[in-house]
Amino acid sequence: MALATLGNSEFDRDTAVTRSAPGVYDTHLCAGWTIIQAVNGGYLLAVMGRALADALPHPDPLSVSAHYLTASVPGPAVVRTDVVRSGRTMSTGTARLIQFAEDGTEVERLRVLATYGDLDALPDDVRTTAKPPAIPPYEHCLGADAAPGGRPAIPGSTAITDRLALRLDPATAGWAVGAPSGKGEMRAWFGLADGRDPDPLSLLLTVDALPPTAFEIGLSGWVPTVELTVHVRHRPAPGPLRVAITTRNLAGGFLEEDAEVWDSEDRLVAQSRQLARALLEG
């Protein structure tokens, strides 16, 4: 079977936007990117990112910050953008994701502030102490349908699972067999199921597509995102990505998730921090 290519994959089709007026884009939020009946926050961010890439004069997201106001549902939506500043090397804009109630009332789902630039024009100099996560080889990690004891690594019926090539580090999948480590860590190999290679836009999905670290803390159920900020650091090389997410502090019913995404050439291509609500009855 031929692999999907950039611009010709399910991800590209399902994040497509159509300009209906200056700065205004029609889109359709697809049910295939839901998790526990809610539309995945990373997918929503990719939809917003695609609209901003058209509205702004620079092609690539550098920093994207989103506040999730109400839960999105599959169906029609509108993205309204505004150019805040347009400079020589960077531009900044805002975007709002709107859906409509049964009586026609507008409901704002998501608001984004983003800065775009050209990743190919950035300097090559790298000085870092960051190291790629230590994850077992791909074939030794756990897919969505294979976990210790024969139980699913990702329980429940979540449509997004079918769209991802996700292989979890067994050391962070104890929650799948009722034995969470308590460490608040999640690591995995990541790709799209149709074989499409990663790009800056898909990285906005990647940082929010793994099971929540709350599972390894011992909680269960939906962990809704309150705010998510993504920094795209490099255009990713073809091939699977490695994702490491950690939570150090759960307090007051909220937790943070810090994510790093590494490409097949051992480059740190994206980082993120997310504030999420935690369901404490798990």
Order of alpha helices (4+ residues) and beta strands (2+ residues): alpha-beta-beta-beta-beta-alpha-beta-beta-beta-beta-beta-beta-alpha-alpha-beta-beta-beta-beta-beta
